[in-house]
Amino acid sequence: MRELRHAVQRCYILADGERVLPQAEPKVAPPEENDGYIRFHVGMTFDDVEREMLLKTLAFHRNNKCRAARVLGITTKTIYNRLLRYRELGLIGDAEVGDLTGDPAE
Protein backbone atom coordinates (compact mmCIF):
# COMPACT_ATOMS: atom_id res chain seq x y z
CA MET A 1 0.00 0.00 0.00
CA ARG A 2 2.82 2.38 0.85
CA GLU A 3 4.45 1.80 -2.55
CA LEU A 4 1.20 2.61 -4.32
CA ARG A 5 0.83 5.81 -2.32
CA HIS A 6 4.41 6.82 -3.21
CA ALA A 7 3.81 6.04 -6.90
CA VAL A 8 0.68 8.22 -6.92
CA GLN A 9 2.56 11.03 -5.16
CA ARG A 10 5.37 10.86 -7.73
CA CYS A 11 2.82 10.97 -10.56
CA TYR A 12 1.18 14.02 -8.99
CA ILE A 13 4.49 15.82 -8.55
CA LEU A 14 5.54 15.10 -12.13
CA ALA A 15 2.15 15.92 -13.67
CA ASP A 16 1.93 18.95 -15.97
CA GLY A 17 -1.35 20.27 -14.59
CA GLU A 18 -3.78 19.51 -11.81
CA ARG A 19 -4.89 16.23 -13.38
CA VAL A 20 -2.77 13.13 -13.13
CA LEU A 21 -2.95 11.15 -16.33
CA PRO A 22 -1.67 7.60 -16.85
CA GLN A 23 1.14 8.80 -19.10
CA ALA A 24 2.39 10.94 -16.23
CA GLU A 25 3.98 7.85 -14.68
CA PRO A 26 7.58 8.58 -13.85
CA LYS A 27 10.12 6.99 -16.11
CA VAL A 28 12.67 5.03 -14.15
CA ALA A 29 15.94 4.42 -15.92
CA PRO A 30 16.94 0.77 -15.96
CA PRO A 31 20.12 -0.03 -14.08
CA GLU A 32 23.24 0.13 -16.21
CA GLU A 33 24.86 -3.17 -17.11
CA ASN A 34 28.22 -2.34 -15.51
CA ASP A 35 27.22 -0.03 -12.70
CA GLY A 36 29.25 -1.96 -10.12
CA TYR A 37 26.26 -3.58 -8.45
CA ILE A 38 25.09 -7.17 -8.36
CA ARG A 39 21.34 -7.60 -8.36
CA PHE A 40 19.72 -10.76 -7.12
CA HIS A 41 16.29 -11.67 -5.95
CA VAL A 42 14.87 -13.97 -3.33
CA GLY A 43 14.76 -17.45 -4.74
CA MET A 44 17.94 -17.22 -6.83
CA THR A 45 20.19 -20.21 -6.34
CA PHE A 46 23.66 -19.81 -4.92
CA ASP A 47 25.00 -20.95 -8.29
CA ASP A 48 23.13 -18.13 -10.02
CA VAL A 49 24.40 -15.57 -7.50
CA GLU A 50 27.96 -16.88 -7.82
CA ARG A 51 27.80 -16.78 -11.62
CA GLU A 52 26.44 -13.24 -11.62
CA MET A 53 29.13 -12.14 -9.15
CA LEU A 54 31.92 -13.70 -11.22
CA LEU A 55 30.71 -12.35 -14.57
CA LYS A 56 30.11 -8.83 -13.22
CA THR A 57 33.52 -8.79 -11.54
CA LEU A 58 35.19 -9.92 -14.74
CA ALA A 59 33.34 -7.25 -16.73
CA PHE A 60 34.32 -4.61 -14.18
CA HIS A 61 37.98 -5.60 -14.52
CA ARG A 62 37.76 -5.76 -18.33
CA ASN A 63 37.99 -9.56 -18.33
CA ASN A 64 41.31 -9.53 -16.47
CA LYS A 65 41.03 -12.87 -14.73
CA CYS A 66 44.04 -12.32 -12.43
CA ARG A 67 42.61 -9.08 -11.04
CA ALA A 68 39.12 -10.55 -10.72
CA ALA A 69 40.51 -13.59 -8.89
CA ARG A 70 42.44 -11.38 -6.49
CA VAL A 71 39.37 -9.26 -5.72
CA LEU A 72 37.12 -12.29 -5.25
CA GLY A 73 39.66 -14.12 -3.11
CA ILE A 74 39.85 -17.14 -5.40
CA THR A 75 42.45 -18.52 -7.80
CA THR A 76 42.59 -17.81 -11.50
CA LYS A 77 42.20 -21.55 -12.06
CA THR A 78 38.86 -21.42 -10.23
CA ILE A 79 37.71 -18.68 -12.58
CA TYR A 80 38.70 -20.70 -15.63
CA ASN A 81 37.01 -23.81 -14.25
CA ARG A 82 33.78 -21.90 -13.56
CA LEU A 83 33.79 -20.27 -17.00
CA LEU A 84 34.33 -23.61 -18.71
CA ARG A 85 31.47 -25.14 -16.70
CA TYR A 86 29.16 -22.23 -17.57
CA ARG A 87 30.06 -22.66 -21.25
CA GLU A 88 29.37 -26.41 -21.12
CA LEU A 89 25.97 -25.68 -19.58
CA GLY A 90 25.25 -23.16 -22.35
CA LEU A 91 25.04 -20.25 -19.90
CA ILE A 92 27.80 -18.25 -21.60
CA GLY A 93 29.51 -18.28 -24.96
CA ASP A 94 33.12 -18.61 -26.06
CA ALA A 95 33.61 -14.84 -25.94
CA GLU A 96 32.96 -14.75 -22.19
CA VAL A 97 35.47 -17.54 -21.56
CA GLY A 98 38.16 -15.68 -23.44
CA ASP A 99 41.71 -16.82 -24.00
CA LEU A 100 42.54 -20.16 -22.39
CA THR A 101 46.15 -20.24 -23.57
CA GLY A 102 47.42 -18.46 -20.45
CA ASP A 103 48.41 -20.33 -17.33
CA PRO A 104 45.24 -20.76 -15.24
CA ALA A 105 47.16 -22.50 -12.46
CA GLU A 106 47.95 -19.22 -10.75
Biopython code that builds the backbone (N, CA, C, O; Angstrom):
import numpy as np
from Bio.PDB.StructureBuilder import StructureBuilder

atoms = [
    (1, "MET", "N", (0.829, -1.191, 0.000)),
    (1, "MET", "CA", (0.000, 0.000, 0.000)),
    (1, "MET", "C", (0.872, 1.253, 0.000)),
    (1, "MET", "O", (0.574, 2.226, -0.692)),
    (2, "ARG", "N", (1.938, 1.220, 0.773)),
    (2, "ARG", "CA", (2.821, 2.383, 0.853)),
    (2, "ARG", "C", (3.450, 2.677, -0.506)),
    (2, "ARG", "O", (3.587, 3.836, -0.898)),
    (3, "GLU", "N", (3.836, 1.607, -1.230)),
    (3, "GLU", "CA", (4.447, 1.797, -2.546)),
    (3, "GLU", "C", (3.469, 2.434, -3.520)),
    (3, "GLU", "O", (3.851, 3.295, -4.312)),
    (4, "LEU", "N", (2.219, 2.018, -3.467)),
    (4, "LEU", "CA", (1.199, 2.605, -4.324)),
    (4, "LEU", "C", (1.028, 4.085, -4.007)),
    (4, "LEU", "O", (0.948, 4.915, -4.913)),
    (5, "ARG", "N", (0.972, 4.410, -2.734)),
    (5, "ARG", "CA", (0.829, 5.807, -2.321)),
    (5, "ARG", "C", (2.009, 6.641, -2.846)),
    (5, "ARG", "O", (1.813, 7.749, -3.345)),
    (6, "HIS", "N", (3.223, 6.108, -2.733)),
    (6, "HIS", "CA", (4.406, 6.825, -3.211)),
    (6, "HIS", "C", (4.375, 6.982, -4.732)),
    (6, "HIS", "O", (4.775, 8.021, -5.258)),
    (7, "ALA", "N", (3.900, 5.956, -5.435)),
    (7, "ALA", "CA", (3.812, 6.043, -6.895)),
    (7, "ALA", "C", (2.819, 7.128, -7.302)),
    (7, "ALA", "O", (3.082, 7.897, -8.227)),
    (8, "VAL", "N", (1.683, 7.192, -6.615)),
    (8, "VAL", "CA", (0.682, 8.224, -6.924)),
    (8, "VAL", "C", (1.244, 9.607, -6.611)),
    (8, "VAL", "O", (1.028, 10.548, -7.375)),
    (9, "GLN", "N", (1.956, 9.740, -5.504)),
    (9, "GLN", "CA", (2.556, 11.034, -5.164)),
    (9, "GLN", "C", (3.577, 11.463, -6.211)),
    (9, "GLN", "O", (3.622, 12.634, -6.588)),
    (10, "ARG", "N", (4.397, 10.526, -6.684)),
    (10, "ARG", "CA", (5.367, 10.857, -7.733)),
    (10, "ARG", "C", (4.660, 11.300, -9.002)),
    (10, "ARG", "O", (5.075, 12.264, -9.646)),
    (11, "CYS", "N", (3.581, 10.589, -9.364)),
    (11, "CYS", "CA", (2.821, 10.968, -10.562)),
    (11, "CYS", "C", (2.259, 12.378, -10.416)),
    (11, "CYS", "O", (2.293, 13.164, -11.362)),
    (12, "TYR", "N", (1.746, 12.694, -9.238)),
    (12, "TYR", "CA", (1.177, 14.019, -8.994)),
    (12, "TYR", "C", (2.252, 15.098, -9.108)),
    (12, "TYR", "O", (2.030, 16.142, -9.721)),
    (13, "ILE", "N", (3.395, 14.844, -8.527)),
    (13, "ILE", "CA", (4.487, 15.825, -8.553)),
    (13, "ILE", "C", (4.978, 16.051, -9.976)),
    (13, "ILE", "O", (5.314, 17.176, -10.347)),
    (14, "LEU", "N", (5.020, 14.992, -10.772)),
    (14, "LEU", "CA", (5.541, 15.098, -12.128)),
    (14, "LEU", "C", (4.488, 15.474, -13.163)),
    (14, "LEU", "O", (4.812, 15.658, -14.336)),
    (15, "ALA", "N", (3.227, 15.590, -12.739)),
    (15, "ALA", "CA", (2.153, 15.924, -13.672)),
    (15, "ALA", "C", (2.296, 17.364, -14.149)),
    (15, "ALA", "O", (2.797, 18.227, -13.429)),
    (16, "ASP", "N", (1.839, 17.607, -15.391)),
    (16, "ASP", "CA", (1.927, 18.950, -15.968)),
    (16, "ASP", "C", (0.889, 19.900, -15.378)),
    (16, "ASP", "O", (1.185, 21.075, -15.160)),
    (17, "GLY", "N", (-0.289, 19.423, -15.125)),
    (17, "GLY", "CA", (-1.350, 20.272, -14.589)),
    (17, "GLY", "C", (-1.870, 19.728, -13.285)),
    (17, "GLY", "O", (-1.146, 19.095, -12.516)),
    (18, "GLU", "N", (-3.172, 19.992, -13.044)),
    (18, "GLU", "CA", (-3.780, 19.511, -11.814)),
    (18, "GLU", "C", (-4.295, 18.086, -11.943)),
    (18, "GLU", "O", (-4.592, 17.438, -10.940)),
    (19, "ARG", "N", (-4.401, 17.599, -13.169)),
    (19, "ARG", "CA", (-4.894, 16.232, -13.383)),
    (19, "ARG", "C", (-3.720, 15.297, -13.595)),
    (19, "ARG", "O", (-2.776, 15.610, -14.322)),
    (20, "VAL", "N", (-3.795, 14.151, -12.953)),
    (20, "VAL", "CA", (-2.775, 13.126, -13.126)),
    (20, "VAL", "C", (-3.291, 12.139, -14.168)),
    (20, "VAL", "O", (-4.313, 11.480, -13.975)),
    (21, "LEU", "N", (-2.573, 12.057, -15.254)),
    (21, "LEU", "CA", (-2.948, 11.148, -16.329)),
    (21, "LEU", "C", (-2.040, 9.929, -16.316)),
    (21, "LEU", "O", (-0.923, 9.998, -15.804)),
    (22, "PRO", "N", (-2.501, 8.816, -16.869)),
    (22, "PRO", "CA", (-1.674, 7.598, -16.845)),
    (22, "PRO", "C", (-0.284, 7.784, -17.458)),
    (22, "PRO", "O", (0.679, 7.179, -16.988)),
    (23, "GLN", "N", (-0.170, 8.600, -18.486)),
    (23, "GLN", "CA", (1.142, 8.797, -19.097)),
    (23, "GLN", "C", (2.057, 9.653, -18.236)),
    (23, "GLN", "O", (3.217, 9.868, -18.589)),
    (24, "ALA", "N", (1.555, 10.139, -17.124)),
    (24, "ALA", "CA", (2.389, 10.939, -16.231)),
    (24, "ALA", "C", (3.237, 10.068, -15.317)),
    (24, "ALA", "O", (3.953, 10.581, -14.457)),
    (25, "GLU", "N", (3.159, 8.742, -15.501)),
    (25, "GLU", "CA", (3.979, 7.855, -14.675)),
    (25, "GLU", "C", (5.444, 8.214, -14.828)),
    (25, "GLU", "O", (5.909, 8.462, -15.940)),
    (26, "PRO", "N", (6.161, 8.245, -13.745)),
    (26, "PRO", "CA", (7.578, 8.582, -13.846)),
    (26, "PRO", "C", (8.341, 7.498, -14.591)),
    (26, "PRO", "O", (8.080, 6.305, -14.429)),
    (27, "LYS", "N", (9.261, 7.924, -15.385)),
    (27, "LYS", "CA", (10.119, 6.991, -16.110)),
    (27, "LYS", "C", (11.333, 6.699, -15.244)),
    (27, "LYS", "O", (12.065, 7.608, -14.855)),
    (28, "VAL", "N", (11.535, 5.443, -14.952)),
    (28, "VAL", "CA", (12.670, 5.029, -14.148)),
    (28, "VAL", "C", (13.691, 4.407, -15.085)),
    (28, "VAL", "O", (13.391, 3.460, -15.811)),
    (29, "ALA", "N", (14.886, 4.943, -15.060)),
    (29, "ALA", "CA", (15.938, 4.417, -15.922)),
    (29, "ALA", "C", (16.353, 3.035, -15.436)),
    (29, "ALA", "O", (16.553, 2.822, -14.240)),
    (30, "PRO", "N", (16.481, 2.094, -16.377)),
    (30, "PRO", "CA", (16.938, 0.766, -15.956)),
    (30, "PRO", "C", (18.373, 0.836, -15.468)),
    (30, "PRO", "O", (19.134, 1.700, -15.905)),
    (31, "PRO", "N", (18.749, -0.056, -14.572)),
    (31, "PRO", "CA", (20.121, -0.028, -14.083)),
    (31, "PRO", "C", (21.095, -0.317, -15.219)),
    (31, "PRO", "O", (20.811, -1.120, -16.108)),
    (32, "GLU", "N", (22.232, 0.341, -15.178)),
    (32, "GLU", "CA", (23.240, 0.128, -16.206)),
    (32, "GLU", "C", (23.862, -1.251, -16.030)),
    (32, "GLU", "O", (23.926, -1.781, -14.921)),
    (33, "GLU", "N", (24.314, -1.819, -17.132)),
    (33, "GLU", "CA", (24.864, -3.168, -17.112)),
    (33, "GLU", "C", (26.101, -3.258, -16.226)),
    (33, "GLU", "O", (26.250, -4.231, -15.486)),
    (34, "ASN", "N", (26.984, -2.277, -16.280)),
    (34, "ASN", "CA", (28.225, -2.335, -15.513)),
    (34, "ASN", "C", (28.285, -1.200, -14.499)),
    (34, "ASN", "O", (29.242, -0.427, -14.472)),
    (35, "ASP", "N", (27.261, -1.112, -13.673)),
    (35, "ASP", "CA", (27.215, -0.033, -12.699)),
    (35, "ASP", "C", (27.898, -0.396, -11.381)),
    (35, "ASP", "O", (27.852, 0.377, -10.424)),
    (36, "GLY", "N", (28.531, -1.575, -11.330)),
    (36, "GLY", "CA", (29.248, -1.962, -10.122)),
    (36, "GLY", "C", (28.390, -2.636, -9.075)),
    (36, "GLY", "O", (28.860, -2.891, -7.967)),
    (37, "TYR", "N", (27.141, -2.932, -9.401)),
    (37, "TYR", "CA", (26.259, -3.583, -8.451)),
    (37, "TYR", "C", (25.840, -4.946, -8.966)),
    (37, "TYR", "O", (25.723, -5.156, -10.173)),
    (38, "ILE", "N", (25.618, -5.858, -8.053)),
    (38, "ILE", "CA", (25.086, -7.174, -8.362)),
    (38, "ILE", "C", (23.647, -7.181, -7.880)),
    (38, "ILE", "O", (23.373, -6.851, -6.726)),
    (39, "ARG", "N", (22.743, -7.551, -8.745)),
    (39, "ARG", "CA", (21.339, -7.603, -8.365)),
    (39, "ARG", "C", (20.900, -9.059, -8.319)),
    (39, "ARG", "O", (21.128, -9.823, -9.258)),
    (40, "PHE", "N", (20.272, -9.426, -7.221)),
    (40, "PHE", "CA", (19.724, -10.763, -7.123)),
    (40, "PHE", "C", (18.391, -10.669, -6.406)),
    (40, "PHE", "O", (18.097, -9.678, -5.738)),
    (41, "HIS", "N", (17.610, -11.689, -6.551)),
    (41, "HIS", "CA", (16.287, -11.672, -5.947)),
    (41, "HIS", "C", (16.105, -12.907, -5.081)),
    (41, "HIS", "O", (16.817, -13.899, -5.239)),
    (42, "VAL", "N", (15.168, -12.841, -4.187)),
    (42, "VAL", "CA", (14.865, -13.968, -3.326)),
    (42, "VAL", "C", (14.468, -15.142, -4.205)),
    (42, "VAL", "O", (13.633, -15.009, -5.099)),
    (43, "GLY", "N", (15.063, -16.269, -3.948)),
    (43, "GLY", "CA", (14.765, -17.452, -4.738)),
    (43, "GLY", "C", (15.856, -17.805, -5.732)),
    (43, "GLY", "O", (15.850, -18.899, -6.298)),
    (44, "MET", "N", (16.805, -16.881, -5.953)),
    (44, "MET", "CA", (17.936, -17.216, -6.826)),
    (44, "MET", "C", (18.781, -18.272, -6.139)),
    (44, "MET", "O", (18.935, -18.255, -4.918)),
    (45, "THR", "N", (19.324, -19.183, -6.917)),
    (45, "THR", "CA", (20.193, -20.205, -6.338)),
    (45, "THR", "C", (21.564, -19.599, -6.052)),
    (45, "THR", "O", (21.931, -18.561, -6.601)),
    (46, "PHE", "N", (22.302, -20.266, -5.188)),
    (46, "PHE", "CA", (23.664, -19.807, -4.916)),
    (46, "PHE", "C", (24.506, -19.861, -6.188)),
    (46, "PHE", "O", (25.360, -19.002, -6.408)),
    (47, "ASP", "N", (24.266, -20.861, -7.018)),
    (47, "ASP", "CA", (25.004, -20.945, -8.285)),
    (47, "ASP", "C", (24.739, -19.734, -9.164)),
    (47, "ASP", "O", (25.655, -19.194, -9.784)),
    (48, "ASP", "N", (23.473, -19.307, -9.215)),
    (48, "ASP", "CA", (23.133, -18.129, -10.018)),
    (48, "ASP", "C", (23.798, -16.867, -9.461)),
    (48, "ASP", "O", (24.316, -16.042, -10.214)),
    (49, "VAL", "N", (23.777, -16.731, -8.138)),
    (49, "VAL", "CA", (24.397, -15.568, -7.501)),
    (49, "VAL", "C", (25.907, -15.588, -7.743)),
    (49, "VAL", "O", (26.502, -14.559, -8.065)),
    (50, "GLU", "N", (26.521, -16.759, -7.586)),
    (50, "GLU", "CA", (27.961, -16.885, -7.819)),
    (50, "GLU", "C", (28.321, -16.541, -9.257)),
    (50, "GLU", "O", (29.290, -15.824, -9.505)),
    (51, "ARG", "N", (27.538, -17.054, -10.207)),
    (51, "ARG", "CA", (27.805, -16.781, -11.623)),
    (51, "ARG", "C", (27.686, -15.285, -11.913)),
    (51, "ARG", "O", (28.535, -14.706, -12.592)),
    (52, "GLU", "N", (26.640, -14.676, -11.400)),
    (52, "GLU", "CA", (26.440, -13.242, -11.621)),
    (52, "GLU", "C", (27.599, -12.436, -11.031)),
    (52, "GLU", "O", (28.092, -11.495, -11.653)),
    (53, "MET", "N", (28.028, -12.819, -9.816)),
    (53, "MET", "CA", (29.135, -12.142, -9.153)),
    (53, "MET", "C", (30.414, -12.269, -9.976)),
    (53, "MET", "O", (31.129, -11.287, -10.176)),
    (54, "LEU", "N", (30.698, -13.468, -10.447)),
    (54, "LEU", "CA", (31.917, -13.697, -11.220)),
    (54, "LEU", "C", (31.886, -12.934, -12.535)),
    (54, "LEU", "O", (32.864, -12.275, -12.888)),
    (55, "LEU", "N", (30.781, -13.013, -13.263)),
    (55, "LEU", "CA", (30.711, -12.351, -14.571)),
    (55, "LEU", "C", (30.753, -10.827, -14.438)),
    (55, "LEU", "O", (31.389, -10.150, -15.246)),
    (56, "LYS", "N", (30.087, -10.296, -13.434)),
    (56, "LYS", "CA", (30.113, -8.834, -13.225)),
    (56, "LYS", "C", (31.504, -8.372, -12.806)),
    (56, "LYS", "O", (31.966, -7.316, -13.238)),
    (57, "THR", "N", (32.169, -9.156, -11.968)),
    (57, "THR", "CA", (33.515, -8.789, -11.535)),
    (57, "THR", "C", (34.481, -8.833, -12.714)),
    (57, "THR", "O", (35.330, -7.954, -12.862)),
    (58, "LEU", "N", (34.349, -9.850, -13.543)),
    (58, "LEU", "CA", (35.190, -9.923, -14.743)),
    (58, "LEU", "C", (34.926, -8.734, -15.674)),
    (58, "LEU", "O", (35.865, -8.141, -16.204)),
    (59, "ALA", "N", (33.670, -8.391, -15.869)),
    (59, "ALA", "CA", (33.339, -7.249, -16.725)),
    (59, "ALA", "C", (33.916, -5.959, -16.143)),
    (59, "ALA", "O", (34.452, -5.125, -16.873)),
    (60, "PHE", "N", (33.802, -5.804, -14.831)),
    (60, "PHE", "CA", (34.320, -4.606, -14.176)),
    (60, "PHE", "C", (35.825, -4.473, -14.371)),
    (60, "PHE", "O", (36.343, -3.367, -14.525)),
    (61, "HIS", "N", (36.526, -5.607, -14.364)),
    (61, "HIS", "CA", (37.980, -5.603, -14.519)),
    (61, "HIS", "C", (38.404, -5.900, -15.954)),
    (61, "HIS", "O", (39.512, -6.371, -16.208)),
    (62, "ARG", "N", (37.491, -5.611, -16.889)),
    (62, "ARG", "CA", (37.759, -5.762, -18.329)),
    (62, "ARG", "C", (38.293, -7.151, -18.676)),
    (62, "ARG", "O", (39.232, -7.293, -19.458)),
    (63, "ASN", "N", (37.685, -8.154, -18.088)),
    (63, "ASN", "CA", (37.992, -9.562, -18.325)),
    (63, "ASN", "C", (39.400, -9.964, -17.895)),
    (63, "ASN", "O", (39.927, -10.975, -18.358)),
    (64, "ASN", "N", (40.007, -9.177, -17.012)),
    (64, "ASN", "CA", (41.312, -9.535, -16.470)),
    (64, "ASN", "C", (41.080, -10.541, -15.345)),
    (64, "ASN", "O", (40.673, -10.188, -14.238)),
    (65, "LYS", "N", (41.351, -11.788, -15.663)),
    (65, "LYS", "CA", (41.035, -12.871, -14.734)),
    (65, "LYS", "C", (41.904, -12.840, -13.475)),
    (65, "LYS", "O", (41.442, -13.208, -12.394)),
    (66, "CYS", "N", (43.155, -12.404, -13.608)),
    (66, "CYS", "CA", (44.037, -12.320, -12.434)),
    (66, "CYS", "C", (43.516, -11.293, -11.428)),
    (66, "CYS", "O", (43.452, -11.562, -10.228)),
    (67, "ARG", "N", (43.145, -10.119, -11.930)),
    (67, "ARG", "CA", (42.608, -9.081, -11.039)),
    (67, "ARG", "C", (41.293, -9.514, -10.407)),
    (67, "ARG", "O", (41.076, -9.332, -9.209)),
    (68, "ALA", "N", (40.411, -10.094, -11.233)),
    (68, "ALA", "CA", (39.118, -10.548, -10.718)),
    (68, "ALA", "C", (39.315, -11.611, -9.645)),
    (68, "ALA", "O", (38.635, -11.590, -8.619)),
    (69, "ALA", "N", (40.237, -12.538, -9.874)),
    (69, "ALA", "CA", (40.507, -13.591, -8.890)),
    (69, "ALA", "C", (40.997, -12.994, -7.579)),
    (69, "ALA", "O", (40.570, -13.408, -6.502)),
    (70, "ARG", "N", (41.890, -12.024, -7.676)),
    (70, "ARG", "CA", (42.441, -11.378, -6.485)),
    (70, "ARG", "C", (41.325, -10.687, -5.690)),
    (70, "ARG", "O", (41.263, -10.805, -4.466)),
    (71, "VAL", "N", (40.461, -9.979, -6.383)),
    (71, "VAL", "CA", (39.370, -9.259, -5.720)),
    (71, "VAL", "C", (38.383, -10.222, -5.071)),
    (71, "VAL", "O", (37.895, -9.974, -3.969)),
    (72, "LEU", "N", (38.093, -11.325, -5.767)),
    (72, "LEU", "CA", (37.120, -12.290, -5.253)),
    (72, "LEU", "C", (37.698, -13.238, -4.216)),
    (72, "LEU", "O", (36.957, -13.955, -3.544)),
    (73, "GLY", "N", (39.028, -13.244, -4.084)),
    (73, "GLY", "CA", (39.660, -14.118, -3.107)),
    (73, "GLY", "C", (39.689, -15.569, -3.544)),
    (73, "GLY", "O", (39.633, -16.476, -2.714)),
    (74, "ILE", "N", (39.777, -15.788, -4.855)),
    (74, "ILE", "CA", (39.853, -17.141, -5.403)),
    (74, "ILE", "C", (41.038, -17.206, -6.357)),
    (74, "ILE", "O", (41.672, -16.187, -6.632)),
    (75, "THR", "N", (41.337, -18.389, -6.858)),
    (75, "THR", "CA", (42.448, -18.520, -7.801)),
    (75, "THR", "C", (41.962, -18.291, -9.222)),
    (75, "THR", "O", (40.772, -18.400, -9.519)),
    (76, "THR", "N", (42.910, -17.973, -10.088)),
    (76, "THR", "CA", (42.592, -17.809, -11.500)),
    (76, "THR", "C", (42.084, -19.133, -12.070)),
    (76, "THR", "O", (41.196, -19.148, -12.922)),
    (77, "LYS", "N", (42.645, -20.227, -11.602)),
    (77, "LYS", "CA", (42.201, -21.552, -12.060)),
    (77, "LYS", "C", (40.722, -21.756, -11.741)),
    (77, "LYS", "O", (39.991, -22.327, -12.550)),
    (78, "THR", "N", (40.277, -21.300, -10.583)),
    (78, "THR", "CA", (38.864, -21.418, -10.225)),
    (78, "THR", "C", (38.002, -20.643, -11.217)),
    (78, "THR", "O", (36.938, -21.110, -11.622)),
    (79, "ILE", "N", (38.465, -19.461, -11.604)),
    (79, "ILE", "CA", (37.709, -18.677, -12.579)),
    (79, "ILE", "C", (37.611, -19.436, -13.895)),
    (79, "ILE", "O", (36.527, -19.561, -14.464)),
    (80, "TYR", "N", (38.734, -19.939, -14.375)),
    (80, "TYR", "CA", (38.703, -20.696, -15.626)),
    (80, "TYR", "C", (37.774, -21.908, -15.519)),
    (80, "TYR", "O", (36.987, -22.168, -16.429)),
    (81, "ASN", "N", (37.862, -22.640, -14.426)),
    (81, "ASN", "CA", (37.007, -23.813, -14.246)),
    (81, "ASN", "C", (35.529, -23.430, -14.264)),
    (81, "ASN", "O", (34.716, -24.112, -14.889)),
    (82, "ARG", "N", (35.184, -22.345, -13.583)),
    (82, "ARG", "CA", (33.778, -21.900, -13.559)),
    (82, "ARG", "C", (33.329, -21.487, -14.963)),
    (82, "ARG", "O", (32.245, -21.864, -15.406)),
    (83, "LEU", "N", (34.154, -20.721, -15.653)),
    (83, "LEU", "CA", (33.787, -20.266, -16.996)),
    (83, "LEU", "C", (33.594, -21.445, -17.946)),
    (83, "LEU", "O", (32.659, -21.455, -18.747)),
    (84, "LEU", "N", (34.467, -22.424, -17.857)),
    (84, "LEU", "CA", (34.328, -23.607, -18.713)),
    (84, "LEU", "C", (33.036, -24.369, -18.384)),
    (84, "LEU", "O", (32.351, -24.857, -19.283)),
    (85, "ARG", "N", (32.713, -24.466, -17.097)),
    (85, "ARG", "CA", (31.473, -25.137, -16.702)),
    (85, "ARG", "C", (30.254, -24.371, -17.216)),
    (85, "ARG", "O", (29.306, -24.969, -17.725)),
    (86, "TYR", "N", (30.286, -23.042, -17.080)),
    (86, "TYR", "CA", (29.164, -22.230, -17.568)),
    (86, "TYR", "C", (29.001, -22.403, -19.073)),
    (86, "TYR", "O", (27.878, -22.469, -19.574)),
    (87, "ARG", "N", (30.124, -22.476, -19.798)),
    (87, "ARG", "CA", (30.060, -22.656, -21.250)),
    (87, "ARG", "C", (29.476, -24.026, -21.589)),
    (87, "ARG", "O", (28.644, -24.139, -22.489)),
    (88, "GLU", "N", (29.904, -25.063, -20.876)),
    (88, "GLU", "CA", (29.367, -26.407, -21.117)),
    (88, "GLU", "C", (27.861, -26.470, -20.869)),
    (88, "GLU", "O", (27.140, -27.191, -21.559)),
    (89, "LEU", "N", (27.400, -25.716, -19.888)),
    (89, "LEU", "CA", (25.974, -25.684, -19.577)),
    (89, "LEU", "C", (25.195, -24.774, -20.524)),
    (89, "LEU", "O", (23.967, -24.715, -20.453)),
    (90, "GLY", "N", (25.895, -24.066, -21.406)),
    (90, "GLY", "CA", (25.245, -23.164, -22.348)),
    (90, "GLY", "C", (24.826, -21.840, -21.745)),
    (90, "GLY", "O", (23.990, -21.136, -22.311)),
    (91, "LEU", "N", (25.403, -21.491, -20.591)),
    (91, "LEU", "CA", (25.036, -20.250, -19.903)),
    (91, "LEU", "C", (25.818, -19.052, -20.424)),
    (91, "LEU", "O", (25.365, -17.913, -20.309)),
    (92, "ILE", "N", (26.992, -19.307, -20.997)),
    (92, "ILE", "CA", (27.797, -18.254, -21.598)),
    (92, "ILE", "C", (28.388, -18.787, -22.897)),
    (92, "ILE", "O", (28.376, -19.992, -23.150)),
    (93, "GLY", "N", (28.902, -17.882, -23.710)),
    (93, "GLY", "CA", (29.511, -18.283, -24.963)),
    (93, "GLY", "C", (31.023, -18.285, -24.876)),
    (93, "GLY", "O", (31.601, -18.024, -23.821)),
    (94, "ASP", "N", (31.656, -18.584, -25.998)),
    (94, "ASP", "CA", (33.115, -18.612, -26.057)),
    (94, "ASP", "C", (33.735, -17.252, -25.752)),
    (94, "ASP", "O", (34.816, -17.177, -25.166)),
    (95, "ALA", "N", (33.056, -16.185, -26.147)),
    (95, "ALA", "CA", (33.605, -14.837, -25.936)),
    (95, "ALA", "C", (33.788, -14.539, -24.448)),
    (95, "ALA", "O", (34.762, -13.893, -24.060)),
    (96, "GLU", "N", (32.864, -15.003, -23.621)),
    (96, "GLU", "CA", (32.963, -14.753, -22.187)),
    (96, "GLU", "C", (34.097, -15.549, -21.551)),
    (96, "GLU", "O", (34.707, -15.097, -20.582)),
    (97, "VAL", "N", (34.381, -16.731, -22.093)),
    (97, "VAL", "CA", (35.468, -17.544, -21.557)),
    (97, "VAL", "C", (36.796, -16.884, -21.857)),
    (97, "VAL", "O", (37.680, -16.830, -21.002)),
    (98, "GLY", "N", (36.935, -16.386, -23.064)),
    (98, "GLY", "CA", (38.161, -15.679, -23.437)),
    (98, "GLY", "C", (39.290, -16.620, -23.755)),
    (98, "GLY", "O", (39.078, -17.780, -24.106)),
    (99, "ASP", "N", (40.498, -16.105, -23.627)),
    (99, "ASP", "CA", (41.707, -16.821, -23.997)),
    (99, "ASP", "C", (42.062, -17.845, -22.921)),
    (99, "ASP", "O", (42.224, -17.502, -21.750)),
    (100, "LEU", "N", (42.178, -19.089, -23.331)),
    (100, "LEU", "CA", (42.536, -20.160, -22.392)),
    (100, "LEU", "C", (43.981, -20.585, -22.543)),
    (100, "LEU", "O", (44.401, -21.574, -21.942)),
    (101, "THR", "N", (44.760, -19.848, -23.346)),
    (101, "THR", "CA", (46.149, -20.237, -23.571)),
    (101, "THR", "C", (47.063, -19.824, -22.437)),
    (101, "THR", "O", (48.173, -20.343, -22.319)),
    (102, "GLY", "N", (46.612, -18.889, -21.591)),
    (102, "GLY", "CA", (47.420, -18.462, -20.454)),
    (102, "GLY", "C", (47.473, -19.547, -19.409)),
    (102, "GLY", "O", (46.803, -20.572, -19.539)),
    (103, "ASP", "N", (48.256, -19.338, -18.382)),
    (103, "ASP", "CA", (48.410, -20.328, -17.326)),
    (103, "ASP", "C", (47.353, -20.117, -16.265)),
    (103, "ASP", "O", (47.491, -19.204, -15.451)),
    (104, "PRO", "N", (46.282, -20.938, -16.237)),
    (104, "PRO", "CA", (45.238, -20.760, -15.243)),
    (104, "PRO", "C", (45.599, -21.323, -13.894)),
    (104, "PRO", "O", (44.782, -21.263, -12.975)),
    (105, "ALA", "N", (46.794, -21.872, -13.733)),
    (105, "ALA", "CA", (47.164, -22.504, -12.463)),
    (105, "ALA", "C", (47.711, -21.510, -11.453)),
    (105, "ALA", "O", (48.388, -21.905, -10.505)),
    (106, "GLU", "N", (47.437, -20.267, -11.635)),
    (106, "GLU", "CA", (47.947, -19.223, -10.749)),
    (106, "GLU", "C", (47.295, -19.294, -9.389)),
    (106, "GLU", "O", (47.606, -18.487, -8.512)),
]
sb = StructureBuilder()
sb.init_structure("model")
sb.init_model(0)
sb.init_chain("A")
sb.init_seg("    ")
for serial, (resi, resn, name, xyz) in enumerate(atoms, 1):
    if name == "N":
        sb.init_residue(resn, " ", resi, " ")
    sb.init_atom(name, np.array(xyz, "f"), 0.0, 1.0, " ", f" {name:<3s}", serial, name[0])
structure = sb.get_structure()
